[in-house]
Amino acid sequence: MALDADVLIIGGGISGLVAALGLQGKGLDVLLIESAPRVGGAIGSAREDGCLIETGPNSTLETSPLIGALLLETGIVGERIYANPEARNRFVLRSGQLIPVPLSPPAFLRTPLFSWRTKLGLAREPFVRRSHPEAEETVAQFVRRRLGPEFLDYAINPFVAGVYAGDPARLSVRAAFPRLFELEQKYGSLIRGQILGARERTRNPEKSKQAAPMLSFRDGMQTLTDAIARKLERVALSTRGTGLTRLGAGGWEVTADSPAGPKTFRVRRVVVATPAYAAATLVRPFAADAAKALESIIYPPVASVVSAYSRKDIPHPLNGFGFLVPEKEQRQILGTIFSSSLFENRAPGGTALLTTFVGGMRQPDLARRDEDAIASMVGEELEALLGAKAQPLWTRITRWEQAIPQYTVGHLGRMAALEAAEQATPGLYFCANFRGGISVADCIKSAHAMAERVASAAR
Ligand SMILES: Cc1cc2nc3c(=O)[nH]c(=O)nc-3n(C[C@H](O)[C@H](O)[C@H](O)COP(=O)(O)OP(=O)(O)OC[C@H]3O[C@@H](n4cnc5c(N)ncnc54)[C@H](O)[C@@H]3O)c2cc1C
C-alpha cells in the first residue's frame, strides 16, 4: 500500500505540534493537518496599540526539563522571558476586598482570608483518614473533608475557577489534581506529604507547579507554537479531518476538507489531537464507547477580556499576578490577570493591561452575552474591585464557546474507554488536553510521551 505518511496528526494545538515534532525527530514521516488557518489552537498572541494580548493562555510553568529542551530544539531560548518576581503575589477577593494570598506560615496565621477556626483546623489535617484508593471524590468533597469548608470556599474554589474555569463540586480530585490525591494516598496527609516529600522533590528534575518558574516569550505564547510549526516538514493548514476508516491491511484512511477540495490520506497511524467533541465525531463509526466518553467531556464557555487602562486611573498597585474571585462573593467575573505587571514590556509605560475571565462552569451564560454587555460588565467589576476611575482606553474580547475540558467525576472511566479503543484499533492514538492535564506544560509532557509511544510501536 502506498502511504501518504507514517503518521497523520489531526489538530495543530500545542499537543499535536509537540507530538509531531517528537515523531519527526525519530525519523518518521509525519503530516499534521489543522482545520484553522494557523496553528496554535487555544494559544494565540496579538499586538494592539503597543500592547501584547494573549487570547488564550498567558503563561506556562516550566515544570519539566522537557520544556527547556523544546525551546532549545526550536531555537527560541532567547525569546523566553520569566515572570516578574512580584508575580508570586496573588490576591483573593473576600468581602469585597482583595486579600494577598499568604506565602509563608506566619503570613497564613495573620491573614484575614481565613478564620481562626480554619487556621487551627489545619492541625487536624494529618489525622484525617485517607479515602479509599478506588474512590473518585469531587475536589469539593476532598477539600472539605481534609481542610474544611472555608478553605474550599476561599482557596480552592477560586483556584479551580482560575485554572479550569471549573467547579470543584464537579471535578474529580483524582483526575483533575492527581498530585493531591497521591499525597493523601502516599503520606496520609497533604501537610505531611509536603514536608516528607521535600527531599524526594529535590532529587526529581520535574518541578511541582508551586516551585516551577513561570514563563512566556517576548512576543507572547504563540512564539512557541509558531516555532514548532516552522520545524515541521509537513503541515496542512485550513484542512479539517472529517472521517477515519481502518484499512483491512492495517493503517488508516483519513478524509479531510481542504482549500483545494476534499482529500484522502492513507497512513499507518493516526494521532487525534483535536478537542474531545471533534475527536468523538471522528471515531464514532468504529469506537462507539470512546466516542461516548469523549462527547461527555464538558467544555464550558469562557470570555477572555483584555482591557487597557491609563495607569493613573487604577489606584491598586497591581503588584502581583492578579486576583481570583470565590463564588461566594457573587461577582460577575472569575478573576483578572495583571498582564502588564506579570511580564516586562506587555504595555507602553503609563498603560495598565488587565486580562479578565468571564463565564466558565460557574456562570456560562455570562460568557455568551454580546460583546458590549461583557465589556461593560467587566468595566463595572474592575471599578468595584480595583477602583478603576475611568473607562478603559479599549477592550478586546475573545470568546471561547468551548474553552477548557472539565475532568469531572467519571473522567478516569472515560480515559479507560480511550485506552480500550487504542488497544482494539491499533494505530489510533488520542493526545490532547482532555488527557493528562490541561495546562500547556502538561500538554507538552503528554505529547512528548505520546511521540515515544507511537515511535516505539512503529519500530
Ligand atoms: C482562555 C484560556 C486560557 C488558558 N490559560 C492557560 C494558562 O494561562 N496556562 C496554561 O498552562 N494553560 C492555559 N489554558 C489551557 C491550555 O491553553 C490548553 O489546554 C492547551 O493549549 C490545549 O492544547 P491542545 O493542543 O490540547 O488543544 P487545542 O489548543 O484545542 O488544539 C486543538 C486543535 O485541533 C484543531 N482541530 C479541531 N478539529 C479539527 C479537525 N477536525 N481537523 C483538524 N484540526 C482540528 C483545532 O483548530 C485546534 O487548533 C488556557 C486555555 C484557554 C482556552
The ligand as a Gaussian input file, in Angstrom:
#p B3LYP/6-31G(d) Opt

LIG

0 1
 C       -8.897000      31.105000      27.658000
 C       -7.880000      30.073000      28.052000
 C       -6.880000      30.407000      28.942000
 C       -5.925000      29.452000      29.301000
 N       -4.908000      29.821000      30.168000
 C       -3.893000      28.946000      30.409000
 C       -2.716000      29.372000      31.107000
 O       -2.588000      30.532000      31.490000
 N       -1.726000      28.457000      31.308000
 C       -1.807000      27.174000      30.852000
 O       -0.874000      26.387000      31.059000
 N       -2.910000      26.739000      30.163000
 C       -3.940000      27.600000      29.924000
 N       -5.018000      27.197000      29.180000
 C       -5.099000      25.789000      28.742000
 C       -4.205000      25.483000      27.547000
 O       -4.033000      26.638000      26.764000
 C       -4.863000      24.401000      26.668000
 O       -5.265000      23.299000      27.452000
 C       -3.887000      23.890000      25.596000
 O       -3.323000      24.964000      24.869000
 C       -4.650000      22.925000      24.681000
 O       -3.821000      22.431000      23.657000
 P       -4.305000      21.223000      22.747000
 O       -3.343000      21.115000      21.631000
 O       -4.506000      20.004000      23.576000
 O       -5.751000      21.639000      22.212000
 P       -6.174000      22.873000      21.298000
 O       -5.317000      24.032000      21.575000
 O       -7.639000      22.995000      21.485000
 O       -5.845000      22.371000      19.814000
 C       -6.664000      21.504000      19.099000
 C       -6.549000      21.880000      17.626000
 O       -7.313000      20.957000      16.839000
 C       -7.874000      21.681000      15.761000
 N       -8.989000      20.890000      15.232000
 C      -10.216000      20.682000      15.765000
 N      -10.938000      19.861000      14.982000
 C      -10.147000      19.526000      13.936000
 C      -10.340000      18.689000      12.802000
 N      -11.474000      18.008000      12.609000
 N       -9.315000      18.581000      11.913000
 C       -8.144000      19.262000      12.074000
 N       -7.925000      20.055000      13.147000
 C       -8.900000      20.181000      14.070000
 C       -8.273000      22.997000      16.395000
 O       -8.463000      24.004000      15.410000
 C       -7.096000      23.260000      17.307000
 O       -6.088000      24.019000      16.670000
 C       -5.988000      28.134000      28.783000
 C       -6.995000      27.798000      27.869000
 C       -7.933000      28.756000      27.484000
 C       -8.991000      28.394000      26.472000

